[in-house]
Amino acid sequence: FSAGVTLDYGLWYCIIDLKQNNGLGKVIQKNIHLQFFPLYDGLTAIKHGNGNDWWLIFQKGSVSLSDSSNEYYLYRIDSSGINPLQTQQIGGYRIDSSGDLSLNHNGTKLIYAGWRGLVELFDFDRCTGVISNPTIIETQKAGNPYPYYTSAVFSPNSRFLYLASYQTLYNHASYLYQYDLTSSNISANRILLDSFPSPEGLGIMEMGPDNKIYISSADEAPGHAFPYADSIHNYITDNLSVINSPDSFGLACDFQRFSFYLGGNQTYYGLPNNPDYTLGPLVGSPCDTITAVHEIKQQQIQNELKVFYHSGWDIAFINADKLTGKNYSFTLFDITGKLIFKEEGNLTSQYFTKDLSMQQFAKGVYIVVLQSEKERLCTRFLK
């Protein structure tokens, strides 16, 4: 998947058969146009909570101040292909022509950082794809000078947020900040880790498989603009900067400029946007259909959640016992983790009972979750 640039607006994808060419792969369909509105940066992906499917998350780019938006777009990608588009309107309205989207290590937090200064933190649900609880860390600027935030990335433990800024139009300086997300005032307690003079343009940050954060830079000296000539090789073009201990506070994070040599290759602003392919299912969640079968059975015995499906009446009879909470949330998921029914209410006793009509639902395995402020019960049944 790739975002179009300049006049090639939209979202594109290619299909690659990894079994061809002795495992090296072959492109079998190329540049399929999936969306046609402006889409610049801010394209990311995370594994679904079932550990098998994927969420693709992106946002619409603005071409003018009147084109501001707070819409987020998601595709769920599974063995059947690309599922219908999901749209959510949440958070502040963006008037950026570009911005960066990034998820934390386990996919529970989403950060947006825009050129005009908006930095906004969200919760993300890997089971449902729902983005929620917007928290503004930095506000959007009405006029220049803009901070031009180029990238934002979480530390492995999700406590710290790192933010890169490149103020191209004014002092041509770059800045690297650290935020402590556990602080009561996140913005007021940010730490400046380093500043880069011209022509060292700070670009994209990505976490590597070694849990270090790697940062690209561009050489913006006169005559060195992208694309570089093959003869251009220096400390900026040939190295990445590294945050060696990103889980540590302040300068203890051990940021080292231009310390990772690329073996004679060149870098500019970008880095590969590789998602975490090793991320497993969200263990214990209702959409964990890969590893949680044994755990759900154990919970069913301990927590006294029982479901009986009557095929003749097409009704699921749900009963729970020994409840200690006062409020409940009852949810039903299909085997892929898609939420298909939800009900909330008050618990007036230790018992919960519900007769749920299944007439509108297809045959298959369903997962029942009953949750209060004191307990969480899961089980499954077959229609």
N, C-alpha and C positions, 0 to 999 in steps of 0.2 A: 504494500500500500504506500502511496506517495501523494504529497500535496502538490497541486499545480502552482506555478509561479508566473509572474508577469501576466501575459494574456491567456495562458493556459489554465484558466480558472478550474477549480474543482478538486475532486478526489479520484485517484486512479488506482487500479490494481492490475497485477499480472498473476497468472497461474503457472506454477512451476511443478513439474513432475520430478520428484527427487529420486525416483527409481531408475530414471534414464541416465545414460552416459556413465554406467558403472557406479552409480551413486553420487555423481557430481551434479546431476540435475539438468533439466532442460526447460526453457521457457516454452510453454505450449500455447498460451494466450497472452497477448501483450497490450498494455495501455488501454484497459477497459475503463470507460468513463462511468464512475459511480455517482458522483455529485457534480453539479455544474456551478454552484455559487462560489465566490472567492474563498479560498482556503490556503492560508500561507504556512504558518508554523503551528505548533500546538497539536501535534498528532502523536498519540501514544497508545500503548496496548498493555493489557494485563490478563493473566489467566482467570477464567471464570472460577467461582468457588468450588465447582465440581472437579477442578484439576485437569480438565480435558478441553473444554471450549475456551474461547477468547472473547474479551471485550476490546473493541477498537473505539477510542474516545477522541473526539476532535471538536473544533469550534469554527464558526464562520468568521471570516476575515472582514474587516470594515474597509470600505473604499472612500468613505467621507464621514464627516462628523454626524451627518443625519442618518448614517447607516449603523449606529451603535446597536449592540445586541448583548443579551445575557443568556443566549441559548447555547446549550451543550448537546452534542449529537453522539449517539452510540450505535454501533452495529455489534450484534452477537454473531460470532462465527463458529460454526460447529461442523460436524461431518456432513450435514446436508447442504452447507454453503453459507452464504451471507444472508442473515435474517433481516426482516424489515427494520427500517430506521426507527430508533427511539429518540425523541426530542425532549429536553428538559429546559425550562426557563428558571434560572436560579442565580442569585448573587448580583453583583454590580454590573451595570451596563458598560461594556468595553467600547472605547473609541480608538482602539489600537489597530494598526494595519498588520501587526505581528505580535506574537506572544508565545510563551513556552508553557506546555503542560507536562507535569511530571507526577508520578505516583511514588509512594514510599515502598519499602522493601516488601511488605506483606499485602499491599494493595488496599489498605484501609483509609489512606489519606491521599488527597489530590491537591496539587498546588498550581495556580495560574500566576504567571508573571508577565506583564506587558511592557511594551516600550514606553508608554506614557506614564508608567509608575504604579499601575494597579497590581497589587500582590494579594491574592485571596486564597484562603485555605478552606477545603471542604472535607467532609467525610465521604467515603465511597463504600458501597456495599457490593462485594464481588458476586453475591448470589443474584441480586435483582438488577444490578447496574444503576441503582439510584444514587444520585449525588445530593448531599444534604448538608445542613449546618454551615452555611457560609460565614467565614470570619475574615474581615479585611485586616491585613497586616500593614499594607502601605496603600494610601489613597492615590487615585488617578490625578494627574496634573492637568490643569486647564490650558497651560501654555508653556512654551519653552523657557528655561532649559528642561528637557525631559531627562529622566535618568537612564532611559534605554536599557531596561533590564533584559538581558539576552538569554538568561538561563537560571533555573532554580532546581535544586536537588536536595533530597532528604539524606540525613546520615543513616547508616544501617539500622541504628536503634530507634530512628524516627524522632529523637529528641531535638536535633538541630536541623535548621534549614540553611542552606548556603545559596547566596544570591550574587549573580555577576551583573555588572553594569558597565556600559561603554558609552560615554557621552561624546558622540562623534562630532556634533555640530559646534561645540564650544571649546572645551579645553583638551579634547582628544585624550582624556585620561580614562582608565578603567579602574573599577573598584570591586573588591571581593569582600562580602559581608557574611557574618554568621548570626543567626537568630536562635534563641533558646525558646522553643515552642512551649515549654512548661512555665515560662515567665507570665506573671499576671499582666504585664504590659510588654507584649512581644516587640513592638516597633521601637519603643523607647530604650530598650536594652540591647539593641543590635550592636555588634562589634565589627569594626573595620579591621579585617585581617591583613589587607595589603592594597596598595594602589599602584597602578601601572602607568608609566609615562608614555606619551606618544613615541614611537608608532606601534606600541604593543596593544592591539585591540583584543579585548577579552571576549571569548565566544561561548560555546556550548560546554556544559559540564555533564558528565555521565559517571555513574558508579560502575566500576569494573567487577569482575567475578571475585576479586581479592578483597572486596569491600573498601577499596580506596576510591577516591573521586578524582577523575582525570578531566583536565580543562584544556580546551583548544584556544589558540590565539592566532590572530592574523597580523602579518606585517603590513602596516598601512603607510610605509615610507613612500615618498614620490617615486613612481616608476615600478613599484612592487605590488600594485593592485592585482586582484584576482582576474584571470588566472596567472599564477606565477610563471615566469620563464623557467625552463629547466635549470638555468644557471643560478637561480636565486636559492641560496642555502645559507641560513644563519641560525642563531640561537632561537629565534621566534618560529621560523618556518619548519624547523627540523625537530622540535621537541613539544611535549605536552607538559603542563604544570600538574602537580599532584598534591592532593590533601591526603596525607598518609594515615592519619588517625582521626577520621571525621566524627567519631563518637566522643571526642574529647572537647572540653570547653575552651574557647578562646584560642590563644596562640599555641596551646598544647595540642591542637589538631595537627600541627606539624605541616604547614603548607610550604611547599618547595617550588619556586619558580623554575619552569623550563628544565625539569630534572629527569624527564622520561624521553630518551632518545628514540626516534622512529626509524632508525636503521637506514638513514639516507632518504626517506620519504618525506613528503611535505604535508603540512596541515594548514587549514585556513580557519574559518569560524566554526565549521561543523564537526560533529562526531556521529558515528553510526547510532541510530536510535534503536538499539537492540533491547527488547524486553527480556524479562527473566524467564527463560525457558525451563529452569529448574524448579520454579515455584509449584508446590503441590496443592492439593485440595485444601479448602478451609475446614480443617478437622473439627468435627462436632457441630458444624452448621447444617441446616436442613438440606442444603444442596450438595453436601459432601457424599456423593453417590459412589465414590471409588473406595474409600478406606473406612467409612464410618459404619458399615453394616454391623460389625460386632459391637461397637460402642452403642449404637442405637438399641440393639437387643438388650444390652445390659441396663440401659436407662429405662427401657420399658418395664423390666422386672422390678427395678428399684423404685421407680416413681409411679407405678400403677397407672400408666396411660394405656388404654385398650381401645382398639377399633374393630368393630365387626361390620363387614360389608354384606348386605342382603341383596343378592343378585336379582331376585324376583321383584323387589320393591325399588331397586336401584338407589338405595340409601345407605350411607355410612353412619353407623351409630358410634359416637365417640364418647368415652367416659374416662374420667380421671378421679383419683382419690388422694387423700392425705396432702391436700394443698394448704399452704400457709400464707400465700399472698392475698392481697385485697383487690388487685386489678389484673386482668388477663388480656393477652393478645393471642388469638387463635388464627393460624395461617395454614394454608394447604399449598403444597408445591407439587409439580409433576416431576418425573424422574430426571429431567434435565436441569431442575432447579428453578424453573419459571414459576413465579408467584401467580396463582390462579384464584385464590380466595383469601380474604382477610376479614376478621371481626374482632372488635375490642369491646370490653365491658367490665363490670364489677363482679367480684366473687363474693357471694353472701354466705358461703359455707366452704368446707374442705372438699366439696364435690363439684365436678364440672360435667355437664352432659349436653350433648348436641346431636340432633338428627340432621345430617347434611345430605340434601338431594344431590345425586351424582349424574342426573339425567343429561346435563349439558356438557359433560366431560367424556372424553374418549376412553377406551379401554387402556389399561396400563397400570404401572406402579405409582402410587402417590405417597407423599411424605407429609405427616401431620406434625405440627409444632405447636405446643401450648406453653406459653411463657408468662410468668408473673414477675414481680420485683424480687421474689424469693426463690423461684425455681424455673427450670427450663426442661420440658419433657418432649421427647421425640419418638416417633415410631412410623411405620409404613404399612400400607395395605395394598392389595391387588384388586382392581376392578376387572 
